[in-house]
């Protein structure tokens, strides 16, 4: 069974070269995979919209001098999360580094990674086979100006080919 601990750790990898966040404690959705209904979510600060299978909870995490803001929701055998941070001018960010950070946190193996274009912005889509916990992490890392987003579906069978994972990832729009 995929445990929720993993996704705070995964979102921490958004901060370049940093790890150690723990997203435990997110609200659980009561929806099973068979009846999961997605609804549009836009955080109060209006940074993005995404379809989520319930109402996510916000968690803020200080990582050195940065604040990683995450919205996430546990589901049966998995989780969905969106995290973002703003980098100060002159600070670099590596999308590949973020994917490698997620992979390391999950003691996993990158199964696929490809460049994507989302609303004119380059991003990186990936799928990781996780051993801690056992399962998959599929997601995207996208930079819009100095705003960096991480969109993650995690779970026993959170593969890029799964309709719920595709619906979630494809619905994300930065504002």
Secondary structure, DSSP 8 states (H G I E B T S, - for coil): ---THHHHHHHHTTSTT------TT--B----GGG---EEEE-TT--EEEEESS--EEEEEEETTEEEEEEEEEETTEEEEEEEEE--TT----HHHHHHHHHHHTT-EEEEEEEEEETTEEEEEEEEEEETTEEEEEEEEEEETTEEEEEEEEETT--TTSHHHHHHHHH-EE-
